[in-house]
Amino acid sequence: MKAIAIKMKSYAGGINIVNNNNMQACMLNILLLSFGIFAFIYVLFLGNMVFNIVERKSLETNARVLSSEVGKLELAYLSISNKIDLTFSYSLGFTEAKAKFATRKSLGNLKLANNEI
Protein backbone atom coordinates (compact mmCIF):
# COMPACT_ATOMS: atom_id res chain seq x y z
CA MET A 1 0.00 0.00 0.00
CA LYS A 2 2.79 2.32 0.87
CA ALA A 3 4.47 1.72 -2.44
CA ILE A 4 1.27 2.53 -4.33
CA ALA A 5 0.79 5.75 -2.39
CA ILE A 6 4.40 6.84 -3.10
CA LYS A 7 4.00 5.97 -6.80
CA MET A 8 0.70 7.96 -7.02
CA LYS A 9 2.35 10.95 -5.34
CA SER A 10 5.18 10.94 -7.81
CA TYR A 11 2.79 10.75 -10.79
CA ALA A 12 0.30 13.29 -9.43
CA GLY A 13 3.00 15.78 -8.46
CA GLY A 14 4.22 16.04 -12.05
CA ILE A 15 0.77 16.64 -13.55
CA ASN A 16 -0.69 20.18 -13.47
CA ILE A 17 -4.28 19.82 -14.68
CA VAL A 18 -5.74 23.20 -13.61
CA ASN A 19 -3.75 26.42 -13.82
CA ASN A 20 -5.14 28.68 -11.07
CA ASN A 21 -2.36 31.26 -11.26
CA ASN A 22 -4.51 33.86 -13.03
CA MET A 23 -7.99 32.82 -11.81
CA GLN A 24 -8.19 35.25 -8.88
CA ALA A 25 -7.21 38.23 -11.04
CA CYS A 26 -9.75 37.21 -13.67
CA MET A 27 -12.54 36.92 -11.09
CA LEU A 28 -11.61 40.30 -9.60
CA ASN A 29 -11.71 41.91 -13.05
CA ILE A 30 -15.12 40.39 -13.77
CA LEU A 31 -16.43 41.56 -10.40
CA LEU A 32 -15.16 45.13 -10.88
CA LEU A 33 -16.44 45.26 -14.46
CA SER A 34 -19.92 44.12 -13.41
CA PHE A 35 -19.88 46.66 -10.56
CA GLY A 36 -18.99 49.41 -13.03
CA ILE A 37 -21.75 48.37 -15.43
CA PHE A 38 -24.35 48.29 -12.65
CA ALA A 39 -23.18 51.69 -11.37
CA PHE A 40 -23.51 53.15 -14.89
CA ILE A 41 -27.03 51.72 -15.27
CA TYR A 42 -27.98 53.08 -11.83
CA VAL A 43 -26.76 56.57 -12.72
CA LEU A 44 -28.57 56.35 -16.04
CA PHE A 45 -31.89 55.40 -14.40
CA LEU A 46 -31.47 57.98 -11.66
CA GLY A 47 -30.76 60.74 -14.19
CA ASN A 48 -33.76 59.70 -16.25
CA MET A 49 -36.03 59.86 -13.19
CA VAL A 50 -34.77 63.32 -12.24
CA PHE A 51 -35.25 64.55 -15.80
CA ASN A 52 -38.83 63.19 -15.84
CA ILE A 53 -39.63 64.87 -12.50
CA VAL A 54 -38.37 68.25 -13.75
CA GLU A 55 -40.31 67.82 -17.00
CA ARG A 56 -43.50 66.94 -15.09
CA LYS A 57 -43.17 70.06 -12.93
CA SER A 58 -42.83 72.27 -16.01
CA LEU A 59 -45.81 70.54 -17.66
CA GLU A 60 -47.91 71.10 -14.53
CA THR A 61 -47.03 74.81 -14.66
CA ASN A 62 -48.03 74.95 -18.34
CA ALA A 63 -51.29 73.14 -17.52
CA ARG A 64 -52.15 75.75 -14.87
CA VAL A 65 -51.46 78.58 -17.33
CA LEU A 66 -53.60 76.91 -20.00
CA SER A 67 -56.37 76.27 -17.48
CA SER A 68 -56.52 79.95 -16.57
CA GLU A 69 -56.58 80.89 -20.27
CA VAL A 70 -59.46 78.48 -20.86
CA GLY A 71 -61.34 80.06 -17.96
CA LYS A 72 -60.87 83.52 -19.45
CA LEU A 73 -62.05 82.32 -22.88
CA GLU A 74 -65.11 80.67 -21.36
CA LEU A 75 -65.99 83.91 -19.58
CA ALA A 76 -65.60 85.85 -22.83
CA TYR A 77 -67.79 83.30 -24.64
CA LEU A 78 -70.52 83.54 -22.03
CA SER A 79 -70.53 87.34 -22.14
CA ILE A 80 -70.75 87.32 -25.95
CA SER A 81 -73.40 84.58 -26.06
CA ASN A 82 -75.63 86.56 -23.67
CA LYS A 83 -75.72 89.39 -26.23
CA ILE A 84 -77.20 87.14 -28.94
CA ASP A 85 -80.99 87.12 -29.00
CA LEU A 86 -83.82 86.84 -31.52
CA THR A 87 -83.81 90.52 -32.52
CA PHE A 88 -80.06 90.45 -33.12
CA SER A 89 -80.42 87.39 -35.38
CA TYR A 90 -83.24 89.11 -37.33
CA SER A 91 -81.00 92.15 -37.83
CA LEU A 92 -78.33 89.86 -39.34
CA GLY A 93 -80.87 88.43 -41.81
CA PHE A 94 -81.77 85.14 -40.17
CA THR A 95 -85.38 84.00 -40.38
CA GLU A 96 -87.31 81.42 -38.45
CA ALA A 97 -87.54 78.08 -40.22
CA LYS A 98 -90.82 76.34 -40.70
CA ALA A 99 -90.60 72.72 -39.61
CA LYS A 100 -91.58 70.00 -42.07
CA PHE A 101 -91.82 66.45 -40.86
CA ALA A 102 -91.65 63.29 -42.97
CA THR A 103 -94.52 60.85 -42.55
CA ARG A 104 -95.39 57.49 -44.00
CA LYS A 105 -98.58 55.61 -44.48
CA SER A 106 -99.43 52.94 -42.00
CA LEU A 107 -99.34 49.34 -43.11
CA GLY A 108 -102.87 48.76 -41.96
CA ASN A 109 -103.98 46.05 -39.60
CA LEU A 110 -101.51 43.22 -39.23
CA LYS A 111 -103.07 39.81 -38.97
CA LEU A 112 -101.27 37.30 -36.86
CA ALA A 113 -101.45 33.60 -37.45
CA ASN A 114 -103.18 31.50 -34.84
CA ASN A 115 -99.95 29.87 -33.63
CA GLU A 116 -97.95 33.09 -33.26
CA ILE A 117 -97.86 35.17 -30.14
C-alpha positions as CSV (number, residue, x, y, z in Angstrom):
1,M,0.0,0.0,0.0
2,K,2.8,2.3,0.9
3,A,4.5,1.7,-2.4
4,I,1.3,2.5,-4.3
5,A,0.8,5.8,-2.4
6,I,4.4,6.8,-3.1
7,K,4.0,6.0,-6.8
8,M,0.7,8.0,-7.0
9,K,2.4,11.0,-5.3
10,S,5.2,10.9,-7.8
11,Y,2.8,10.7,-10.8
12,A,0.3,13.3,-9.4
13,G,3.0,15.8,-8.5
14,G,4.2,16.0,-12.0
15,I,0.8,16.6,-13.6
16,N,-0.7,20.2,-13.5
17,I,-4.3,19.8,-14.7
18,V,-5.7,23.2,-13.6
19,N,-3.8,26.4,-13.8
20,N,-5.1,28.7,-11.1
21,N,-2.4,31.3,-11.3
22,N,-4.5,33.9,-13.0
23,M,-8.0,32.8,-11.8
24,Q,-8.2,35.3,-8.9
25,A,-7.2,38.2,-11.0
26,C,-9.8,37.2,-13.7
27,M,-12.5,36.9,-11.1
28,L,-11.6,40.3,-9.6
29,N,-11.7,41.9,-13.0
30,I,-15.1,40.4,-13.8
31,L,-16.4,41.6,-10.4
32,L,-15.2,45.1,-10.9
33,L,-16.4,45.3,-14.5
34,S,-19.9,44.1,-13.4
35,F,-19.9,46.7,-10.6
36,G,-19.0,49.4,-13.0
37,I,-21.8,48.4,-15.4
38,F,-24.4,48.3,-12.7
39,A,-23.2,51.7,-11.4
40,F,-23.5,53.1,-14.9
41,I,-27.0,51.7,-15.3
42,Y,-28.0,53.1,-11.8
43,V,-26.8,56.6,-12.7
44,L,-28.6,56.3,-16.0
45,F,-31.9,55.4,-14.4
46,L,-31.5,58.0,-11.7
47,G,-30.8,60.7,-14.2
48,N,-33.8,59.7,-16.2
49,M,-36.0,59.9,-13.2
50,V,-34.8,63.3,-12.2
51,F,-35.2,64.6,-15.8
52,N,-38.8,63.2,-15.8
53,I,-39.6,64.9,-12.5
54,V,-38.4,68.2,-13.7
55,E,-40.3,67.8,-17.0
56,R,-43.5,66.9,-15.1
57,K,-43.2,70.1,-12.9
58,S,-42.8,72.3,-16.0
59,L,-45.8,70.5,-17.7
60,E,-47.9,71.1,-14.5
61,T,-47.0,74.8,-14.7
62,N,-48.0,74.9,-18.3
63,A,-51.3,73.1,-17.5
64,R,-52.2,75.7,-14.9
65,V,-51.5,78.6,-17.3
66,L,-53.6,76.9,-20.0
67,S,-56.4,76.3,-17.5
68,S,-56.5,80.0,-16.6
69,E,-56.6,80.9,-20.3
70,V,-59.5,78.5,-20.9
71,G,-61.3,80.1,-18.0
72,K,-60.9,83.5,-19.5
73,L,-62.0,82.3,-22.9
74,E,-65.1,80.7,-21.4
75,L,-66.0,83.9,-19.6
76,A,-65.6,85.9,-22.8
77,Y,-67.8,83.3,-24.6
78,L,-70.5,83.5,-22.0
79,S,-70.5,87.3,-22.1
80,I,-70.7,87.3,-25.9
81,S,-73.4,84.6,-26.1
82,N,-75.6,86.6,-23.7
83,K,-75.7,89.4,-26.2
84,I,-77.2,87.1,-28.9
85,D,-81.0,87.1,-29.0
86,L,-83.8,86.8,-31.5
87,T,-83.8,90.5,-32.5
88,F,-80.1,90.4,-33.1
89,S,-80.4,87.4,-35.4
90,Y,-83.2,89.1,-37.3
91,S,-81.0,92.1,-37.8
92,L,-78.3,89.9,-39.3
93,G,-80.9,88.4,-41.8
94,F,-81.8,85.1,-40.2
95,T,-85.4,84.0,-40.4
96,E,-87.3,81.4,-38.4
97,A,-87.5,78.1,-40.2
98,K,-90.8,76.3,-40.7
99,A,-90.6,72.7,-39.6
100,K,-91.6,70.0,-42.1
101,F,-91.8,66.4,-40.9
102,A,-91.7,63.3,-43.0
103,T,-94.5,60.8,-42.6
104,R,-95.4,57.5,-44.0
105,K,-98.6,55.6,-44.5
106,S,-99.4,52.9,-42.0
107,L,-99.3,49.3,-43.1
108,G,-102.9,48.8,-42.0
109,N,-104.0,46.1,-39.6
110,L,-101.5,43.2,-39.2
111,K,-103.1,39.8,-39.0
112,L,-101.3,37.3,-36.9
113,A,-101.4,33.6,-37.4
114,N,-103.2,31.5,-34.8
115,N,-99.9,29.9,-33.6
116,E,-98.0,33.1,-33.3
117,I,-97.9,35.2,-30.1
